[in-house]
Amino acid sequence: MTRKARIEETLSVALAPLHLEVTDESYMHSVPEGAESHFKVLVVSDAFTEDKPIGRHRRVNALLRGELDAGLHALSIHAWTPEEWFEQGGGPAPQSPQCMGGSKVSA
């Protein structure tokens, strides 16, 4: 099972999201092909209704602790309630900035 699939399964089981996007952004960074080291997550769940943004991030990080301990290097988290997601148009996760280091930066 890929890291992406494990992340999707973990978040789906724990948060019962209305919407979930897990994007492997490793290709944007100077890592070996197939590294599965940099991910972006958009998770929309009623489970976040009572949490402040920092609490949501802590919850997602705690759920993915095993992946972080096993080589997941970077995790961009967008954790929204359904209301927040709909207010933003119900679309995809925000675009990630270009990597500023290594060989992926254009001269």
DSSP file (Angstrom, degrees, kcal/mol; ACC not computed):
  #  RESIDUE AA STRUCTURE BP1 BP2  ACC     N-H-->O    O-->H-N    N-H-->O    O-->H-N    TCO  KAPPA ALPHA  PHI   PSI    X-CA   Y-CA   Z-CA
    1    1 A M              0   0    0      0, 0.0     2,-0.0     0, 0.0     0, 0.0   0.000 360.0 360.0 360.0 136.7    0.0    0.0    0.0
    2    2 A T     >  -     0   0    0      1,-0.1     4,-2.2     4,-0.0     5,-0.2  -0.308 360.0-113.6 -74.4 161.4    1.3    3.4   -0.9
    3    3 A R  H  > S+     0   0    0      1,-0.2     4,-2.7     2,-0.2     5,-0.2   0.904 118.9  56.2 -60.7 -40.5    1.8    6.2    1.7
    4    4 A K  H  > S+     0   0    0      1,-0.2     4,-2.5     2,-0.2    -1,-0.2   0.930 108.2  46.8 -56.9 -46.7   -0.9    8.2    0.0
    5    5 A A  H  > S+     0   0    0      1,-0.2     4,-2.5     2,-0.2    -1,-0.2   0.883 111.7  50.7 -64.4 -39.2   -3.4    5.3    0.4
    6    6 A R  H  X S+     0   0    0     -4,-2.2     4,-2.7     2,-0.2    -1,-0.2   0.911 110.9  48.6 -65.5 -41.5   -2.4    4.8    4.1
    7    7 A I  H  X S+     0   0    0     -4,-2.7     4,-2.6     2,-0.2     5,-0.3   0.939 112.2  49.1 -61.9 -47.1   -2.9    8.5    4.7
    8    8 A E  H  X S+     0   0    0     -4,-2.5     4,-2.3    -5,-0.2    -2,-0.2   0.919 113.7  46.2 -58.5 -45.0   -6.3    8.4    3.0
    9    9 A E  H  X S+     0   0    0     -4,-2.5     4,-2.4     2,-0.2     5,-0.3   0.932 112.7  49.2 -65.3 -46.3   -7.4    5.3    5.0
   10   10 A T  H  X S+     0   0    0     -4,-2.7     4,-2.1     1,-0.2     5,-0.2   0.935 116.0  41.8 -59.7 -48.5   -6.2    6.7    8.3
   11   11 A L  H  X S+     0   0    0     -4,-2.6     4,-2.4    -5,-0.2     5,-0.4   0.869 113.6  53.2 -69.8 -36.4   -7.9   10.1    7.9
   12   12 A S  H  X S+     0   0    0     -4,-2.3     4,-1.6    -5,-0.3    -2,-0.2   0.928 112.8  43.2 -63.4 -45.4  -11.1    8.5    6.5
   13   13 A V  H  < S+     0   0    0     -4,-2.4    -2,-0.2    -5,-0.2    -1,-0.2   0.917 121.2  39.3 -67.2 -43.9  -11.5    6.1    9.4
   14   14 A A  H  < S+     0   0    0     -4,-2.1    -2,-0.2    -5,-0.3    -1,-0.2   0.824 129.4  24.8 -79.2 -32.0  -10.7    8.7   12.1
   15   15 A L  H  < S-     0   0    0     -4,-2.4    32,-0.5    -5,-0.2    31,-0.2   0.521  80.8-142.3-115.9  -7.7  -12.5   11.8   10.7
   16   16 A A     <  -     0   0    0     -4,-1.6    30,-0.4    -5,-0.4    -4,-0.1   0.925  34.8-153.1  42.2  59.5  -15.3   10.5    8.4
   17   17 A P        -     0   0    0      0, 0.0    28,-0.3     0, 0.0     3,-0.2  -0.258  27.5-147.7 -69.2 147.4  -14.6   13.4    6.1
   18   18 A L  S    S+     0   0    0     26,-2.8     2,-0.3     1,-0.3    27,-0.2   0.821  94.6  11.2 -71.2 -35.4  -17.2   15.0    3.8
   19   19 A H  E    S-A   44   0A   0     25,-1.3    25,-2.9     2,-0.0     2,-0.4  -0.995  70.1-177.7-146.1 139.3  -14.3   15.6    1.4
   20   20 A L  E     +A   43   0A   0     -2,-0.3     2,-0.4    23,-0.2    23,-0.2  -0.979   4.1 178.3-143.1 127.0  -10.6   14.4    1.4
   21   21 A E  E     -A   42   0A   0     21,-2.7    21,-2.6    -2,-0.4     2,-0.5  -0.998   2.4-176.9-125.5 128.2   -7.8   15.1   -0.9
   22   22 A V  E     -A   41   0A   0     -2,-0.4     2,-0.5    19,-0.2    19,-0.2  -0.980   9.7-172.9-124.5 117.4   -4.3   13.7   -0.4
   23   23 A T  E     -A   40   0A   0     17,-3.0    17,-2.4    -2,-0.5     2,-0.8  -0.943  20.7-141.6-118.0 124.3   -1.8   14.9   -2.9
   24   24 A D  E     +A   39   0A   0     -2,-0.5     3,-0.3    15,-0.2    15,-0.2  -0.752  24.3 173.2 -81.5 110.9    1.8   13.6   -3.2
   25   25 A E    >   +     0   0    0     13,-2.6     3,-1.8    -2,-0.8    14,-0.2   0.138  42.6 113.5-104.4  17.7    3.9   16.7   -3.9
   26   26 A S  G >   +     0   0    0     12,-0.7     3,-2.2     1,-0.3     5,-0.3   0.833  66.3  67.7 -59.2 -33.3    7.2   14.9   -3.7
   27   27 A Y  G 3  S+     0   0    0     -3,-0.3    -1,-0.3     1,-0.3    -2,-0.1   0.705  92.7  61.5 -61.1 -19.0    7.9   15.5   -7.4
   28   28 A M  G <  S+     0   0    0     -3,-1.8    71,-0.4    10,-0.1    -1,-0.3   0.470 102.2  63.3 -84.5  -2.3    8.1   19.2   -6.7
   29   29 A H  S <  S-     0   0    0     -3,-2.2     2,-2.0    -4,-0.2    73,-0.1  -0.761  95.7 -97.6-124.6 164.6   11.1   18.7   -4.4
   30   30 A S  S    S+     0   0    0     -2,-0.3    -3,-0.1    71,-0.2    -2,-0.1  -0.545  77.5 120.5 -84.3  76.0   14.7   17.4   -4.6
   31   31 A V  S    S-     0   0    0     -2,-2.0     3,-0.1    -5,-0.3     4,-0.1  -0.913  71.5 -83.4-132.4 159.3   14.0   13.9   -3.5
   32   32 A P    >   -     0   0    0      0, 0.0     3,-1.7     0, 0.0     4,-0.2  -0.292  59.7 -87.8 -61.0 148.9   14.6   10.5   -5.1
   33   33 A E  T 3  S+     0   0    0      1,-0.3    -6,-0.0     2,-0.1    -7,-0.0  -0.332 116.6  20.8 -56.9 135.3   11.8    9.4   -7.5
   34   34 A G  T 3  S+     0   0    0     -3,-0.1    -1,-0.3     1,-0.0    -7,-0.0   0.603  81.7 135.4  81.1  12.2    9.2    7.5   -5.5
   35   35 A A    <   -     0   0    0     -3,-1.7    -2,-0.1    -4,-0.1    -1,-0.0   0.800  44.2-159.2 -65.4 -30.5   10.2    9.1   -2.2
   36   36 A E        +     0   0    0     -4,-0.2     3,-0.1     1,-0.1    -1,-0.1   0.940  47.9 130.5  47.6  53.9    6.6    9.8   -1.1
   37   37 A S        +     0   0    0      1,-0.2    37,-2.4    35,-0.2    36,-1.6   0.633  51.8  54.0-112.0 -19.0    8.0   12.4    1.3
   38   38 A H  E     + b   0  74A   0     35,-0.2   -13,-2.6    34,-0.1   -12,-0.7  -0.976  63.9 170.9-127.2 120.8    6.0   15.6    0.7
   39   39 A F  E     -Ab  24  75A   0     35,-2.5    37,-2.9    -2,-0.5     2,-0.4  -0.937  23.7-152.7-132.0 152.1    2.2   15.6    0.9
   40   40 A K  E     -Ab  23  76A   0    -17,-2.4   -17,-3.0    -2,-0.3     2,-0.4  -0.982  17.8-165.6-119.1 135.2   -0.7   18.1    0.9
   41   41 A V  E     -Ab  22  77A   0     35,-3.3    37,-2.6    -2,-0.4     2,-0.5  -0.982  14.1-174.3-125.1 130.0   -4.0   17.2    2.7
   42   42 A L  E     +Ab  21  78A   0    -21,-2.6   -21,-2.7    -2,-0.4     2,-0.5  -0.985  16.6 175.3-115.7 116.0   -7.3   18.8    2.4
   43   43 A V  E     -Ab  20  79A   0     35,-2.7    37,-2.1    -2,-0.5     2,-0.6  -0.985  13.4-167.6-127.1 124.8   -9.7   17.2    4.9
   44   44 A V  E     +Ab  19  80A   0    -25,-2.9   -26,-2.8    -2,-0.5   -25,-1.3  -0.944  26.1 151.6-113.7 115.3  -13.2   18.6    5.4
   45   45 A S    >   -     0   0    0     35,-2.2     3,-1.4    -2,-0.6   -29,-0.1  -1.000  55.5-134.4-150.0 144.1  -15.0   17.1    8.4
   46   46 A D  G >  S+     0   0    0    -30,-0.4     3,-1.8    -2,-0.3     4,-0.2   0.681 100.5  80.6 -64.1 -18.5  -17.6   17.9   11.1
   47   47 A A  G 3  S+     0   0    0    -32,-0.5     3,-0.3     1,-0.3    -1,-0.2   0.703  87.4  56.0 -62.4 -18.6  -15.0   16.5   13.5
   48   48 A F  G X  S+     0   0    0     -3,-1.4     3,-1.3    32,-0.2    -1,-0.3   0.427  74.4 104.4 -92.7   0.4  -13.3   19.9   13.4
   49   49 A T  T <  S+     0   0    0     -3,-1.8    -1,-0.2     1,-0.3    -2,-0.1   0.841  88.7  34.5 -54.8 -40.7  -16.3   22.0   14.4
   50   50 A E  T 3  S+     0   0    0     -3,-0.3     2,-0.3    -4,-0.2    -1,-0.3   0.498 103.3  94.7 -93.1  -4.9  -15.1   22.6   18.0
   51   51 A D    <   -     0   0    0     -3,-1.3    -3,-0.0    -4,-0.1     0, 0.0  -0.655  67.6-134.7 -94.5 142.8  -11.4   22.9   17.2
   52   52 A K    >>  -     0   0    0     -2,-0.3     4,-2.0     1,-0.1     3,-0.6  -0.476  42.7 -95.7 -77.3 163.0   -9.3   25.9   16.4
   53   53 A P  H 3> S+     0   0    0      0, 0.0     4,-2.3     0, 0.0     5,-0.2   0.877 125.7  52.5 -51.9 -42.9   -7.0   25.6   13.4
   54   54 A I  H 3> S+     0   0    0      1,-0.2     4,-2.4     2,-0.2     5,-0.2   0.882 108.4  51.4 -63.4 -36.1   -4.0   24.6   15.6
   55   55 A G  H <> S+     0   0    0     -3,-0.6     4,-2.2     2,-0.2    -1,-0.2   0.871 108.3  51.7 -66.0 -37.2   -6.0   21.9   17.2
   56   56 A R  H  X S+     0   0    0     -4,-2.0     4,-2.4     2,-0.2    -2,-0.2   0.927 110.9  47.3 -64.0 -45.3   -7.1   20.6   13.8
   57   57 A H  H  X S+     0   0    0     -4,-2.3     4,-2.9     1,-0.2     5,-0.2   0.908 111.3  51.1 -64.0 -41.9   -3.4   20.4   12.7
   58   58 A R  H  X S+     0   0    0     -4,-2.4     4,-2.5    -5,-0.2    -1,-0.2   0.901 109.7  50.9 -61.9 -39.7   -2.4   18.7   15.9
   59   59 A R  H  X S+     0   0    0     -4,-2.2     4,-2.4     2,-0.2    -2,-0.2   0.938 112.5  44.9 -64.0 -46.8   -5.1   16.1   15.4
   60   60 A V  H  X S+     0   0    0     -4,-2.4     4,-1.9     1,-0.2    -2,-0.2   0.927 113.6  50.3 -63.8 -44.3   -4.1   15.4   11.8
   61   61 A N  H  < S+     0   0    0     -4,-2.9    -1,-0.2     1,-0.2     7,-0.2   0.909 110.7  49.7 -59.8 -41.7   -0.4   15.2   12.8
   62   62 A A  H >< S+     0   0    0     -4,-2.5     3,-1.2     1,-0.2     4,-0.3   0.911 109.9  50.7 -63.8 -41.8   -1.2   12.9   15.7
   63   63 A L  H 3< S+     0   0    0     -4,-2.4     3,-0.3     1,-0.3    -1,-0.2   0.843 116.6  41.3 -63.5 -32.5   -3.2   10.6   13.4
   64   64 A L  T 3X S+     0   0    0     -4,-1.9     4,-2.3     1,-0.2     3,-0.5   0.180  78.1 116.2-102.2  16.6   -0.3   10.5   10.9
   65   65 A R  H <> S+     0   0    0     -3,-1.2     4,-2.6     1,-0.2     5,-0.2   0.876  74.3  55.5 -52.8 -42.2    2.5   10.2   13.5
   66   66 A G  H  > S+     0   0    0     -3,-0.3     4,-1.0    -4,-0.3    -1,-0.2   0.896 109.1  46.2 -60.0 -41.2    3.4    6.8   12.2
   67   67 A E  H  4>S+     0   0    0     -3,-0.5     5,-2.6     2,-0.2     3,-0.3   0.899 111.9  51.1 -68.6 -40.4    4.0    8.1    8.7
   68   68 A L  H ><5S+     0   0    0     -4,-2.3     3,-1.0     1,-0.2    -2,-0.2   0.894 111.2  48.5 -63.3 -39.3    6.0   11.1   10.1
   69   69 A D  H 3<5S+     0   0    0     -4,-2.6    -1,-0.2     1,-0.2    -2,-0.2   0.721 109.8  54.8 -70.6 -21.1    8.1    8.7   12.0
   70   70 A A  T 3<5S-     0   0    0     -4,-1.0    -1,-0.2    -3,-0.3    -2,-0.2   0.094 134.9 -69.3-104.9  21.9    8.6    6.6    8.9
   71   71 A G  T < 5S+     0   0    0     -3,-1.0     2,-0.7     1,-0.3    -3,-0.2   0.393  79.5 142.2 114.0  -5.0    9.9    9.2    6.5
   72   72 A L      < -     0   0    0     -5,-2.6    -1,-0.3     1,-0.2   -35,-0.2  -0.613  25.7-179.7 -68.0 115.2    7.1   11.6    5.8
   73   73 A H        +     0   0    0    -36,-1.6     2,-0.4    -2,-0.7   -35,-0.2   0.854  56.7  22.5 -91.2 -39.3    9.1   14.8    5.6
   74   74 A A  E     -b   38   0A   0    -37,-2.4   -35,-2.5     2,-0.0     2,-0.4  -0.995  56.3-176.6-138.9 137.3    6.6   17.5    4.9
   75   75 A L  E     -b   39   0A   0     -2,-0.4     2,-0.6   -37,-0.2   -35,-0.2  -0.938   9.1-162.3-138.2 112.0    2.8   17.7    5.4
   76   76 A S  E     -b   40   0A   0    -37,-2.9   -35,-3.3    -2,-0.4     2,-0.5  -0.844  19.7-160.1 -92.4 123.0    0.7   20.7    4.3
   77   77 A I  E     +b   41   0A   0     -2,-0.6     2,-0.5   -37,-0.2   -35,-0.2  -0.914  23.6 177.4-116.2 127.1   -2.6   20.5    6.1
   78   78 A H  E     +b   42   0A   0    -37,-2.6   -35,-2.7    -2,-0.5     2,-0.6  -0.930  15.7 176.6-120.8 101.4   -5.9   22.2    5.2
   79   79 A A  E     +b   43   0A   0     -2,-0.5     2,-0.3   -37,-0.2   -35,-0.2  -0.913  10.7 165.5-115.0 106.8   -8.4   21.1    7.8
   80   80 A W  E     -b   44   0A   0    -37,-2.1   -35,-2.2    -2,-0.6   -32,-0.2  -0.839  36.9-120.8-124.0 153.7  -11.8   22.7    7.4
   81   81 A T     >  -     0   0    0     -2,-0.3     4,-2.3   -37,-0.2     5,-0.2  -0.505  41.1-106.3 -78.3 161.4  -15.3   22.3    8.6
   82   82 A P  H  > S+     0   0    0      0, 0.0     4,-2.7     0, 0.0     5,-0.2   0.900 122.1  54.9 -56.4 -40.1  -17.9   21.7    5.9
   83   83 A E  H  > S+     0   0    0      1,-0.2     4,-2.2     2,-0.2     5,-0.1   0.924 109.0  46.5 -60.0 -45.2  -19.2   25.3    6.4
   84   84 A E  H  > S+     0   0    0      2,-0.2     4,-1.3     1,-0.2    -1,-0.2   0.902 112.3  51.0 -63.3 -41.1  -15.7   26.7    5.9
   85   85 A W  H  <>S+     0   0    0     -4,-2.3     5,-2.9     1,-0.2     3,-0.4   0.923 111.1  46.9 -64.3 -44.4  -15.2   24.6    2.8
   86   86 A F  H ><5S+     0   0    0     -4,-2.7     3,-1.8     1,-0.2    -1,-0.2   0.876 107.1  57.8 -65.5 -37.2  -18.5   25.7    1.2
   87   87 A E  H 3<5S+     0   0    0     -4,-2.2    -1,-0.2     1,-0.3    -2,-0.2   0.812 106.3  50.8 -60.3 -29.3  -17.7   29.3    2.1
   88   88 A Q  T 3<5S-     0   0    0     -4,-1.3     3,-0.4    -3,-0.4    -1,-0.3   0.274 131.7 -94.1 -92.5  10.5  -14.5   28.9    0.0
   89   89 A G  T < 5 -     0   0    0     -3,-1.8    -3,-0.2     1,-0.2    -2,-0.1   0.448  50.5 -94.5  95.3   0.4  -16.5   27.5   -2.9
   90   90 A G  S   <S+     0   0    0     -5,-2.9    -1,-0.2    -6,-0.2    -4,-0.2   0.778  83.8 137.1  64.6  26.3  -16.1   23.8   -2.1
   91   91 A G        -     0   0    0     -3,-0.4    -1,-0.1    -6,-0.4    -3,-0.1  -0.075  55.9 -62.4 -95.0-165.5  -13.1   23.5   -4.4
   92   92 A P        -     0   0    0      0, 0.0    -1,-0.2     0, 0.0     3,-0.1  -0.138  66.5 -74.4 -73.3 172.0   -9.8   21.8   -4.3
   93   93 A A        -     0   0    0      1,-0.1     3,-0.1   -51,-0.1   -51,-0.1  -0.279  63.0 -86.8 -62.4 150.9   -7.0   22.5   -1.8
   94   94 A P        -     0   0    0      0, 0.0    -1,-0.1     0, 0.0     2,-0.1  -0.217  52.9 -92.9 -57.8 151.5   -5.1   25.8   -2.3
   95   95 A Q        -     0   0    0     -3,-0.1     0, 0.0     1,-0.1     0, 0.0  -0.420  40.2-125.4 -66.1 138.0   -2.1   25.6   -4.7
   96   96 A S        -     0   0    0     -2,-0.1     3,-0.1    -3,-0.1    -1,-0.1  -0.593  25.4-110.7 -83.4 147.5    1.2   24.9   -3.0
   97   97 A P        -     0   0    0      0, 0.0    -1,-0.1     0, 0.0     2,-0.1  -0.326  41.6 -90.0 -71.0 160.4    4.1   27.3   -3.5
   98   98 A Q        -     0   0    0      1,-0.1     2,-0.2     2,-0.0   -69,-0.1  -0.412  48.2 -98.4 -67.4 146.0    7.1   26.2   -5.6
   99   99 A C        -     0   0    0    -71,-0.4    -1,-0.1     1,-0.1   -70,-0.0  -0.459  29.5-155.9 -64.0 135.0    9.9   24.5   -3.7
  100  100 A M        +     0   0    0     -2,-0.2     2,-0.3     5,-0.1    -1,-0.1   0.445  65.7  58.7 -95.9  -0.9   12.7   27.1   -2.9
  101  101 A G  S >  S+     0   0    0      3,-0.0     3,-0.6     0, 0.0     4,-0.2  -0.778  84.3  15.6-125.8 169.1   15.6   24.7   -2.6
  102  102 A G  G >  S-     0   0    0     -2,-0.3     3,-0.9     1,-0.2   -71,-0.0  -0.110 104.9 -39.1  70.1-164.5   17.5   22.1   -4.5
  103  103 A S  G 3  S+     0   0    0      1,-0.2    -1,-0.2     3,-0.0   -74,-0.1   0.487 118.5  76.8 -81.4  -4.5   17.5   21.3   -8.1
  104  104 A K  G <  S+     0   0    0     -3,-0.6     2,-0.4   -76,-0.1    -1,-0.2   0.612  71.7  97.8 -82.2 -11.5   13.7   21.9   -8.8
  105  105 A V  S <  S-     0   0    0     -3,-0.9     2,-0.2    -4,-0.2    -5,-0.1  -0.620  76.8-127.6 -79.2 130.1   14.1   25.7   -8.7
  106  106 A S              0   0    0     -2,-0.4    -2,-0.1     1,-0.1    -1,-0.1  -0.533 360.0 360.0 -77.5 145.3   14.3   27.2  -12.2
  107  107 A A              0   0    0     -2,-0.2    -1,-0.1     0, 0.0    -2,-0.0   0.467 360.0 360.0 -76.8 360.0   17.3   29.5  -12.7
